[in-house]
Amino acid sequence: MPDGVAQPVAGDPVDERALAEDARLIRGVRWRLVAWSGLTTLLVLAVLGLALYVSAARTLADNGVRQLEVRTTQIVDDLENPHPRPGGPEYGFIFGGNSSGTFAMAVDAQGNNLSRGPGLPSGLPVMDSVSAAVTSGKDVRVAQVGSLPIRAETLRVATDLGDVYVQVIQDRTAEQQTLDAILRVLLIGGGIVVLVAFGFGAVYARRALVPIRESLVSQRAALRRQREFAADASHELRTPLTVIRSSVEHLRRNQGEPSTASTEALDDIDAEVGYLTNLVEDLLLLARSDSGAITLARSPVDLGDIAADGAGALVKTAETRGVHLSLDPEPAIVNGDSARLRQLVVILVDNAVRHTPRGGAVRVRVRADAREAVVDVEDDGPGIRTEDMPRVFERFWRAPGAAGGGTGLGLAIAKSIVDLHDGRITVMNRPERGARFTVRLPGASEPPAAAERGVVAAEDQAG
């Protein structure tokens, strides 16, 4: 399914609908995260780009206005100076200096040229600026003369001949080209950055949602296991309760009449109550394990000794079934709970004994290396079908034709114990015949005797 959501259980419409809903939820959240990432980047770029463009435009405009004012001031000084320099003010184009590239003229209120020299180019003076200066005395504006962008400053000057309007024109072509170039860079570069932001946002949103997807998958799987667990537990409880009810009804019908049938009914009740007791204890253990309520009394222990103790408790059971039980232990120090590890060995050995036919053998071997301790439990049973391998450690699961007598929770409990000890448990079929369960637990650097000596020494120092 999309977005990495686990595949639903085939034929389970509840799981299919739930997982489809989870997939839609994940997609919606991911696209919202991508949109927020891209739009936030776009907003930041827009603000920065606008600030850059406005700053550049204002700087260029201020420089242009200062250039116009320098030229205007020169002409006004010449007009107002009672002893003007020979030749009078310099009108027309000027080259070099602070006013390079400007065109100056003197006109009256109607725009008639009052300056000496060549005539005015077409479109000059800028009459809107002259009209504004007539009213306000000074005007600075940008305008267009033909296809040429310009900036014009017009200043009213009082002379002996009346009011004269000095207008200085500046070519804004280079300024406009600079602003256009900045705008193109901002638009194209900003668009690329936003696209990249959307791309990276999609990647990081997908990665950020991995824990959420896994959590949803885990929740759906937990709910599915809970439903299956409740159904399986109900099925397992129904049979012994039915037997007990039948036996009680039989005893009621035959009250006060001791008979062999009554004795058998009581035996049946006792056997089923024992089965129910074991089942409830196993269920409680698994429930506590699932909730993390089990606390391990960890200490350095020899797994070889624990395996010998656990397997030894089943020697008589194996003999009764006609199965030979052998043990090949070596010292293997692990940091674990001895009671739980013994329970682990008992579960694996009991499972192997029950699946081994009369005349077969069960072999228990313990080995260790520098990093881990390994327990192998082999049997001479029929082995496990390939399609059943993934379900071996499921609760209440039994392979077709499996031996009776268990609750179907033993191997699930074994796996829970191994998980609590940060280990691994695997199963495989032996080439010869039968199955092999392998438990690998992290090794401990300190042997039990050394740990005990350390405790004694600490107590001596405290004393």
Backbone torsions as a table, in degrees:
resi	resn	phi	psi	omega
1	MET	NA	161.6	-179.7
2	PRO	-64.5	157.2	174.2
3	ASP	64.1	20.1	172.1
4	GLY	76.1	15.6	179.9
5	VAL	-76.9	139.8	-175.5
6	ALA	-62.4	151.5	178.6
7	GLN	-67.8	138.9	178.7
8	PRO	-73.5	161.3	176.9
9	VAL	-70.1	130.1	-177.1
10	ALA	-59.0	132.5	175.8
11	GLY	82.0	2.4	179.2
12	ASP	-105.3	96.4	-176.2
13	PRO	-65.1	-28.5	179.0
14	VAL	-63.4	-48.0	178.9
15	ASP	-65.9	-38.3	179.9
16	GLU	-62.7	-45.6	179.5
17	ARG	-66.0	-41.4	-178.8
18	ALA	-64.0	-44.6	-178.7
19	LEU	-69.7	-34.6	175.5
20	ALA	-64.6	-39.6	176.9
21	GLU	-65.3	-40.7	177.1
22	ASP	-62.1	-41.5	-179.8
23	ALA	-62.5	-42.0	178.1
24	ARG	-65.0	-40.4	179.0
25	LEU	-61.8	-45.5	-179.4
26	ILE	-63.4	-43.7	179.1
27	ARG	-61.4	-43.3	179.3
28	GLY	-62.1	-44.8	179.0
29	VAL	-64.1	-40.8	-178.8
30	ARG	-63.6	-44.6	-179.0
31	TRP	-68.9	-32.2	175.3
32	ARG	-66.2	-39.9	176.8
33	LEU	-63.6	-42.2	178.5
34	VAL	-63.2	-43.3	-179.9
35	ALA	-63.4	-43.7	178.3
36	TRP	-61.1	-41.9	179.8
37	SER	-62.2	-49.6	-178.5
38	GLY	-66.4	-44.4	-177.9
39	LEU	-68.8	-35.2	176.4
40	THR	-64.5	-43.6	176.8
41	THR	-61.7	-42.5	179.2
42	LEU	-62.0	-42.6	179.8
43	LEU	-63.3	-44.7	179.3
44	VAL	-62.7	-44.8	179.7
45	LEU	-64.2	-39.5	179.7
46	ALA	-62.9	-44.0	179.4
47	VAL	-64.6	-46.8	-179.9
48	LEU	-65.6	-41.3	179.4
49	GLY	-64.7	-41.9	178.4
50	LEU	-63.9	-42.4	178.7
51	ALA	-62.6	-41.7	179.0
52	LEU	-64.7	-45.7	-178.1
53	TYR	-64.2	-46.4	-180.0
54	VAL	-63.3	-41.5	179.3
55	SER	-63.0	-44.8	179.3
56	ALA	-64.8	-43.4	-179.3
57	ALA	-63.4	-41.2	-179.3
58	ARG	-67.8	-40.6	179.5
59	THR	-63.6	-46.0	178.8
60	LEU	-63.9	-40.1	179.9
61	ALA	-65.9	-42.6	179.0
62	ASP	-61.3	-41.9	178.0
63	ASN	-63.8	-40.8	179.3
64	GLY	-64.9	-42.5	-179.9
65	VAL	-64.0	-41.5	178.7
66	ARG	-61.0	-39.7	178.9
67	GLN	-63.0	-42.4	178.0
68	LEU	-63.9	-40.5	-178.6
69	GLU	-66.0	-36.0	177.7
70	VAL	-62.2	-45.9	-179.4
71	ARG	-66.8	-42.3	-179.3
72	THR	-63.5	-41.6	-179.5
73	THR	-62.0	-38.9	179.0
74	GLN	-61.6	-44.7	-177.7
75	ILE	-70.0	-41.0	179.5
76	VAL	-62.9	-41.1	177.6
77	ASP	-59.8	-40.4	179.6
78	ASP	-65.8	-38.6	-178.6
79	LEU	-71.7	-35.4	-176.0
80	GLU	-90.8	-9.0	-178.7
81	ASN	-74.9	123.3	-179.3
82	PRO	-65.7	-18.7	177.6
83	HIS	-124.3	71.9	-177.0
84	PRO	-62.7	153.6	179.6
85	ARG	-68.8	156.1	-179.6
86	PRO	-57.6	135.7	178.9
87	GLY	93.8	-15.0	177.9
88	GLY	73.3	-169.2	-178.0
89	PRO	-63.0	152.1	179.4
90	GLU	-94.9	107.4	179.4
91	TYR	-99.0	-179.9	-179.6
92	GLY	78.0	-161.0	-179.0
93	PHE	-75.4	150.5	176.5
94	ILE	-131.4	141.9	-178.5
95	PHE	-122.1	135.0	179.1
96	GLY	87.1	157.1	178.9
97	GLY	81.0	-172.3	-177.3
98	ASN	-68.2	-21.5	-177.0
99	SER	-105.2	19.4	-177.0
100	SER	-59.4	137.3	175.9
101	GLY	84.5	14.2	178.3
102	THR	-108.8	159.6	179.3
103	PHE	-124.8	123.9	-176.3
104	ALA	-114.2	149.1	178.8
105	MET	-153.6	159.6	174.0
106	ALA	-121.6	128.8	-176.8
107	VAL	-136.0	165.5	173.3
108	ASP	-93.3	-173.7	-175.3
109	ALA	-64.6	-22.3	179.1
110	GLN	-92.0	0.2	178.3
111	GLY	88.8	11.8	178.1
112	ASN	-75.5	138.6	-176.2
113	ASN	-72.5	124.2	178.1
114	LEU	-109.5	-6.0	-175.3
115	SER	-85.7	149.3	176.8
116	ARG	-79.7	156.4	177.8
117	GLY	112.6	-162.2	-176.4
118	PRO	-65.0	161.0	178.8
119	GLY	-68.1	166.5	-178.4
120	LEU	-79.8	142.4	175.4
121	PRO	-63.8	160.9	-179.7
122	SER	-61.5	136.1	179.0
123	GLY	94.0	-5.9	179.6
124	LEU	-113.8	147.6	-1.1
125	PRO	-74.3	170.7	175.4
126	VAL	-82.1	103.1	-171.5
127	MET	-66.6	-30.6	177.9
128	ASP	-62.1	-38.8	179.2
129	SER	-71.1	-39.0	177.9
130	VAL	-62.7	-44.9	-179.5
131	SER	-61.9	-39.4	178.7
132	ALA	-67.6	-36.9	179.7
133	ALA	-69.9	-31.3	176.1
134	VAL	-57.4	-37.7	-178.2
135	THR	-83.6	-48.2	-171.5
136	SER	-100.4	-14.5	-178.5
137	GLY	91.0	-22.6	179.4
138	LYS	-154.0	142.5	179.1
139	ASP	-148.6	135.5	174.7
140	VAL	-129.0	126.9	-179.7
141	ARG	-154.9	163.2	173.3
142	VAL	-99.7	147.3	-177.8
143	ALA	-150.7	-177.1	-179.2
144	GLN	-130.5	125.9	174.2
145	VAL	-112.9	102.8	-172.2
146	GLY	66.7	-123.3	177.2
147	SER	-101.3	8.0	-174.4
148	LEU	-97.8	120.5	175.0
149	PRO	-77.3	131.8	-177.0
150	ILE	-133.2	167.6	168.0
151	ARG	-125.3	133.7	-175.9
152	ALA	-123.1	135.6	172.7
153	GLU	-121.7	126.6	-179.6
154	THR	-121.0	129.9	-177.5
155	LEU	-129.8	131.9	177.9
156	ARG	-84.5	128.8	-178.5
157	VAL	-124.6	126.7	177.7
158	ALA	-83.3	125.1	179.5
159	THR	-129.3	177.8	178.5
160	ASP	-65.5	-24.1	-179.6
161	LEU	-89.5	0.4	-176.0
162	GLY	111.9	-168.2	179.8
163	ASP	-73.2	128.8	175.2
164	VAL	-117.4	140.3	-178.1
165	TYR	-110.1	112.1	178.7
166	VAL	-90.5	121.4	179.4
167	GLN	-120.5	127.6	178.0
168	VAL	-116.2	129.2	-176.8
169	ILE	-108.0	138.6	179.3
170	GLN	-126.5	133.9	177.5
171	ASP	-75.8	123.2	-179.3
172	ARG	-103.0	17.2	-176.3
173	THR	-61.9	-48.5	-179.3
174	ALA	-64.3	-40.3	179.1
175	GLU	-62.3	-44.9	-178.9
176	GLN	-67.0	-38.3	177.5
177	GLN	-63.6	-38.0	177.3
178	THR	-63.6	-45.2	179.3
179	LEU	-65.0	-39.7	178.1
180	ASP	-63.0	-40.6	178.7
181	ALA	-63.9	-42.2	177.6
182	ILE	-61.9	-42.1	-179.5
183	LEU	-63.8	-42.4	178.7
184	ARG	-62.9	-43.3	179.4
185	VAL	-61.8	-42.4	-179.6
186	LEU	-65.3	-43.1	-177.8
187	LEU	-69.1	-49.8	-177.7
188	ILE	-69.2	-49.9	179.5
189	GLY	-62.7	-41.0	178.3
190	GLY	-63.8	-40.5	177.5
191	GLY	-61.2	-42.5	178.7
192	ILE	-63.8	-44.0	-179.7
193	VAL	-62.3	-40.6	179.5
194	VAL	-65.0	-42.1	177.4
195	LEU	-62.0	-43.1	177.1
196	VAL	-62.8	-39.4	178.9
197	ALA	-63.1	-40.8	176.4
198	PHE	-62.4	-41.9	179.7
199	GLY	-63.7	-49.7	179.0
200	PHE	-65.8	-35.4	177.4
201	GLY	-62.0	-39.9	178.3
202	ALA	-64.2	-42.3	-179.5
203	VAL	-64.9	-49.7	-177.1
204	TYR	-70.0	-33.0	176.1
205	ALA	-64.1	-39.9	178.2
206	ARG	-63.2	-42.7	179.8
207	ARG	-69.4	-38.1	-178.9
208	ALA	-67.0	-27.0	-178.2
209	LEU	-87.2	-3.2	179.5
210	VAL	-57.6	-48.4	178.6
211	PRO	-60.6	-35.8	179.5
212	ILE	-67.9	-43.0	177.6
213	ARG	-60.7	-45.2	-179.7
214	GLU	-63.9	-37.7	178.7
215	SER	-65.0	-42.4	178.5
216	LEU	-64.6	-42.3	178.6
217	VAL	-61.8	-43.4	-179.9
218	SER	-63.5	-40.3	179.3
219	GLN	-64.7	-44.3	179.1
220	ARG	-63.6	-41.2	179.1
221	ALA	-65.0	-39.0	179.2
222	ALA	-65.1	-41.3	177.5
223	LEU	-64.5	-39.6	178.5
224	ARG	-65.2	-43.2	178.0
225	ARG	-64.1	-34.9	179.1
226	GLN	-64.6	-42.7	177.5
227	ARG	-63.1	-45.8	179.5
228	GLU	-63.7	-40.0	-179.4
229	PHE	-62.1	-45.0	-179.9
230	ALA	-63.7	-41.4	179.1
231	ALA	-65.4	-44.6	-179.5
232	ASP	-65.7	-42.1	179.7
233	ALA	-62.9	-40.7	178.0
234	SER	-61.9	-40.8	179.1
235	HIS	-65.0	-42.8	-178.8
236	GLU	-67.3	-33.8	-178.4
237	LEU	-79.0	-25.7	-174.9
238	ARG	-63.8	-44.3	-175.7
239	THR	-63.6	-53.2	179.5
240	PRO	-64.0	-34.9	178.0
241	LEU	-66.5	-36.1	176.2
242	THR	-64.1	-43.2	178.8
243	VAL	-62.5	-44.7	-179.9
244	ILE	-62.0	-44.0	-180.0
245	ARG	-62.7	-42.8	179.0
246	SER	-62.4	-42.3	-179.9
247	SER	-65.3	-40.8	178.1
248	VAL	-63.8	-41.7	177.7
249	GLU	-62.4	-38.5	178.0
250	HIS	-62.7	-43.1	179.6
251	LEU	-65.1	-36.7	178.2
252	ARG	-65.7	-38.3	179.9
253	ARG	-69.2	-23.7	-175.6
254	ASN	-117.8	37.9	179.8
255	GLN	-64.1	138.1	177.7
256	GLY	74.0	7.4	179.6
257	GLU	-123.3	85.4	178.3
258	PRO	-55.7	134.3	179.9
259	SER	-156.7	166.6	177.2
260	THR	-63.9	-35.3	179.9
261	ALA	-63.5	-37.4	178.2
262	SER	-65.5	-40.9	177.7
263	THR	-61.4	-42.6	178.4
264	GLU	-64.2	-37.2	178.4
265	ALA	-64.4	-42.0	177.5
266	LEU	-64.4	-38.4	176.8
267	ASP	-63.1	-40.4	178.7
268	ASP	-63.7	-43.1	178.9
269	ILE	-62.1	-43.7	-179.8
270	ASP	-61.9	-43.7	-178.7
271	ALA	-64.9	-43.1	-178.3
272	GLU	-70.5	-35.5	176.3
273	VAL	-64.4	-40.2	176.0
274	GLY	-62.0	-41.7	177.7
275	TYR	-62.8	-44.7	179.3
276	LEU	-63.7	-38.1	178.7
277	THR	-61.4	-47.1	178.3
278	ASN	-62.2	-40.5	-178.8
279	LEU	-64.1	-45.2	-179.1
280	VAL	-65.1	-40.6	178.0
281	GLU	-62.0	-41.8	178.2
282	ASP	-65.1	-41.3	178.9
283	LEU	-63.4	-42.6	178.4
284	LEU	-63.3	-40.5	179.3
285	LEU	-62.4	-44.7	179.5
286	LEU	-67.0	-38.7	178.8
287	ALA	-63.8	-42.3	178.1
288	ARG	-65.9	-36.5	178.4
289	SER	-66.3	-41.9	179.7
290	ASP	-64.1	-36.0	-177.6
291	SER	-86.2	-3.1	-179.8
292	GLY	74.8	20.8	-177.1
293	ALA	-85.4	-8.6	-179.5
294	ILE	-83.1	126.2	175.8
295	THR	-110.3	131.7	-178.1
296	LEU	-93.4	136.1	173.5
297	ALA	-88.6	80.8	-173.2
298	ARG	-76.9	139.7	173.8
299	SER	-163.6	157.6	176.3
300	PRO	-65.6	121.1	-179.3
301	VAL	-133.2	156.8	178.6
302	ASP	-91.5	112.8	-178.1
303	LEU	-66.1	-27.6	176.8
304	GLY	-63.9	-43.5	177.8
305	ASP	-65.6	-40.5	179.9
306	ILE	-64.6	-41.3	178.5
307	ALA	-63.6	-39.9	178.5
308	ALA	-63.6	-40.8	179.6
309	ASP	-66.2	-47.2	-177.8
310	GLY	-66.8	-44.5	179.5
311	ALA	-67.4	-35.2	179.9
312	GLY	-62.1	-30.2	179.7
313	ALA	-68.4	-15.2	-177.9
314	LEU	-109.8	11.4	-179.5
315	VAL	-62.7	-47.3	-178.9
316	LYS	-65.1	-39.7	177.2
317	THR	-59.7	-42.9	179.1
318	ALA	-65.0	-41.9	179.2
319	GLU	-62.7	-39.4	178.7
320	THR	-60.7	-36.1	179.8
321	ARG	-86.5	-0.8	-179.6
322	GLY	74.9	30.0	-178.6
323	VAL	-112.5	134.7	177.7
324	HIS	-88.2	124.1	-178.0
325	LEU	-109.3	120.3	-179.7
326	SER	-121.2	152.1	-178.1
327	LEU	-133.2	131.8	178.6
328	ASP	-129.9	81.5	-176.3
329	PRO	-95.8	150.7	169.2
330	GLU	-129.5	155.9	178.4
331	PRO	-57.5	127.9	-179.7
332	ALA	-145.0	103.4	-174.3
333	ILE	-88.5	126.2	176.3
334	VAL	-131.3	159.3	177.1
335	ASN	-100.6	96.4	-173.3
336	GLY	-154.6	-177.1	179.0
337	ASP	-93.2	114.4	-174.1
338	SER	-62.3	-38.0	-179.0
339	ALA	-66.0	-43.4	179.5
340	ARG	-69.1	-38.3	179.1
341	LEU	-66.9	-36.1	175.7
342	ARG	-64.6	-41.7	177.1
343	GLN	-60.2	-38.7	177.3
344	LEU	-60.1	-48.2	-179.5
345	VAL	-63.2	-42.6	-179.6
346	VAL	-61.1	-42.8	-179.8
347	ILE	-61.6	-47.8	-177.5
348	LEU	-66.2	-42.2	-179.6
349	VAL	-68.3	-43.8	178.8
350	ASP	-60.6	-41.6	177.7
351	ASN	-61.8	-42.1	179.9
352	ALA	-66.8	-41.0	179.9
353	VAL	-63.2	-43.0	-177.4
354	ARG	-67.0	-26.4	-178.9
355	HIS	-97.2	2.5	180.0
356	THR	-99.9	128.0	-179.7
357	PRO	-69.8	162.4	178.1
358	ARG	-57.5	134.9	-177.3
359	GLY	92.8	-8.9	179.0
360	GLY	-86.1	-174.3	-176.7
361	ALA	-137.8	151.3	172.7
362	VAL	-121.6	129.6	-176.3
363	ARG	-119.3	130.8	178.1
364	VAL	-117.4	125.5	-178.4
365	ARG	-131.5	137.4	179.3
366	VAL	-123.3	127.0	178.5
367	ARG	-135.0	164.5	180.0
368	ALA	-148.9	149.9	170.8
369	ASP	-131.5	-163.6	-173.9
370	ALA	-68.6	-20.9	-173.4
371	ARG	-113.2	-29.8	-173.5
372	GLU	-151.6	162.3	174.3
373	ALA	-109.0	142.4	-174.2
374	VAL	-126.6	131.9	174.7
375	VAL	-118.3	124.0	176.3
376	ASP	-112.6	130.9	174.9
377	VAL	-123.4	114.7	-177.2
378	GLU	-114.0	148.4	176.2
379	ASP	-133.6	168.6	178.6
380	ASP	-106.6	28.6	-179.0
381	GLY	-77.7	-169.0	-177.3
382	PRO	-74.8	-8.0	-177.1
383	GLY	84.0	-173.0	-176.3
384	ILE	-121.3	133.5	177.7
385	ARG	-64.5	147.1	-177.5
386	THR	-57.7	-41.0	-178.4
387	GLU	-71.1	-15.8	179.6
388	ASP	-92.7	-10.4	-176.0
389	MET	-55.1	-46.1	-177.0
390	PRO	-66.2	-15.1	-174.2
391	ARG	-106.1	5.6	-173.9
392	VAL	-59.2	-38.5	-174.8
393	PHE	-97.2	12.7	176.6
394	GLU	-77.0	151.6	-178.9
395	ARG	-75.1	137.0	177.8
396	PHE	66.5	9.1	-179.2
397	TRP	-87.9	134.8	175.5
398	ARG	-132.0	137.0	177.6
399	ALA	-70.1	149.5	177.0
400	PRO	-56.8	132.1	179.3
401	GLY	78.5	10.6	-179.1
402	ALA	-70.2	155.2	178.9
403	ALA	-67.5	143.1	-178.9
404	GLY	-84.6	-175.2	175.9
405	GLY	104.4	-15.6	-178.8
406	GLY	-106.3	175.0	179.0
407	THR	-95.1	-8.7	-176.2
408	GLY	80.4	11.1	-178.5
409	LEU	-114.8	-6.9	-173.4
410	GLY	-59.1	-52.2	-177.6
411	LEU	-68.4	-31.1	174.8
412	ALA	-64.2	-40.2	176.9
413	ILE	-66.2	-40.9	178.5
414	ALA	-58.6	-45.3	178.6
415	LYS	-64.0	-38.9	178.1
416	SER	-61.1	-42.1	179.3
417	ILE	-64.0	-42.7	179.7
418	VAL	-63.9	-42.1	178.8
419	ASP	-62.9	-39.0	178.7
420	LEU	-63.1	-26.9	179.0
421	HIS	-95.8	13.7	178.0
422	ASP	59.7	35.1	-179.6
423	GLY	-111.0	-167.8	179.3
424	ARG	-135.6	144.1	174.6
425	ILE	-129.2	132.3	-178.6
426	THR	-133.8	161.9	178.0
427	VAL	-136.9	143.8	177.2
428	MET	-153.2	159.9	176.4
429	ASN	-86.6	138.5	177.5
430	ARG	-78.0	147.3	178.8
431	PRO	-60.2	-36.4	-178.4
432	GLU	-70.4	-63.0	178.9
433	ARG	179.0	151.8	177.8
434	GLY	91.9	-175.8	-176.6
435	ALA	-120.1	157.4	177.0
436	ARG	-130.0	120.8	173.4
437	PHE	-98.9	130.4	-177.9
438	THR	-123.0	126.8	177.6
439	VAL	-113.4	129.3	177.7
440	ARG	-120.5	121.8	-179.4
441	LEU	-121.4	145.1	177.7
442	PRO	-61.0	136.2	180.0
443	GLY	-77.3	158.1	176.8
444	ALA	-108.4	141.4	-176.6
445	SER	-79.5	-20.4	-174.4
446	GLU	-111.3	122.9	178.7
447	PRO	-69.0	159.9	-177.9
448	PRO	-57.2	-42.2	-177.8
449	ALA	-61.6	-42.1	179.6
450	ALA	-64.4	-39.2	178.7
451	ALA	-63.4	-42.7	179.2
452	GLU	-64.1	-40.4	178.7
453	ARG	-62.4	-37.1	178.5
454	GLY	-65.0	-39.4	178.6
455	VAL	-65.3	-44.7	179.8
456	VAL	-60.8	-43.3	180.0
457	ALA	-62.6	-39.8	178.9
458	ALA	-64.9	-40.5	178.6
459	GLU	-64.5	-39.8	178.5
460	ASP	-61.8	-41.9	179.9
461	GLN	-67.4	-35.5	178.3
462	ALA	-66.5	-36.5	177.9
463	GLY	-70.6	NA	NA
